[in-house]
């Protein structure tokens, strides 16, 4: 290629030597992959202006509620995601409820034979949201029930409505706002802490019937097709561990997004509050699934979809700022956990990861992400190539950058010549030029700690013109992903100081 220097003006002809200093940053970093979150969730069917399956960007939880219905999954997920997602764009893919879907029903029964014997406050938890109800002394059971019903219906963010039973007047019937199997994930609880129990009006007891009868799972295939050419790095699956939904995500991701000609793959996360045996029975059956992952908190009182939504908001923000950093320690604050006795032991968390299930821990009353994995745990592959969610984020960063280089103006539509050719045409490219591009990317990825051992990668990078097609350039490389400080093992040897024996 021609060499150009501007130290001496281009029109000069008299004898002269010039030397100009021009700083070049040799530690050129990678371009960061812009993170984008897609929330797949049902919405209020009365919102007739919504176009099903077509993504809509939302900026605030109020906007999400106004567009898709307060207390519906689209709003509830966006409400949590937007708390922590920072500058990462959040889109809602509005999914219509399945035609034969059924809402979930539960109830709260108040017993107070002599009315409240003292004043106090009832702390209701519905889908993890605390609703306090203040009760005066001598309030009758039916009036307590009326107060409970009014408090529920006044809280627009709740996923349910309440109605005093027409026969049993001391009972409020609780009905989910939305229809579908996930309606039964809405938890009902009263007075979770000792302080709340002590504050309850005297002489009043409660019987809670969990929501049941929710049924129906919609399809997401059409919405997936509307992702188009955009790169959604994260998907929030509000439909839980339903096998059909997960299969739709996995099939589309493998066939369309992991395709070598596309390379815009995503990770889809759902939430689970199930016990270890129940959730790992699901994840362990999917050893080749590098698309789906579960965010877990056993026994938590929040909605499972909120677990996934808040976790994804946190993870996407971290990827945006520091792509290779693991998600360990990110806080899911504001979500109501189960007691410490319900949390998994180290041995249980270890077994969960090996079965393709992510883990959280409880510290100072706050749920924190621990080890986030995809379901992938291929038998005989150690370590499983696509186990860690953060490793897929690293691969995405690499894919994004090599795509920028080799589909950009510097390579697209250029002339391909042999490495031995001496050329001055600025549009000519040789195989060794491609190798040099890879080297630059490797250095950038190494500086960013996405890759390690850059010398090894450079030694395993080659390029050549195809033996059968003169218009084809083949490039191979072998990258080594960085690891994480997950297991730190220290052995401390010790002894004692003994005095010397007398002579």
Secondary structure, DSSP 8 states (H G I E B T S, - for coil): ------SS-TT--SS----------SS--------EEEEEEE--TT-TT--TT-EEEE-SHHHHHHHH-TTSHHHHHHHHHHHH-TTSEEEEEEE---TT-BEEEEEEEEE-TT--SS-EEEEEEETTEEEEEEE-TT--HHHHHHHHHHHHHH-TTSSEEEEE-SS-TTEEEEEEEEESGGGGG--EEE--SHHHHHHS-TT-EEEEEEEE--B-----HHHHHTTTT----EEEETTTT-HHHHHHHHHHIIIIISSTTT----EEEEEE---HHHHHHHHTT-TT-SSEEEEE-TT-SS-HHHHHHHHHHHHHHHHHH-TTS--TT-B-TTS----GGGS--HHHHHHHHHTT---EEEETTEEEE---B-S---TT-SS-TT-BHHHHHHHHHHHHHHHHHHTSTTTTT-EEE-TT-----TTEEEHHHHHHHHHHHHHHHHHTTSB--HHHHHHT-EEEE-SS-TT-EEEE----B----------------------
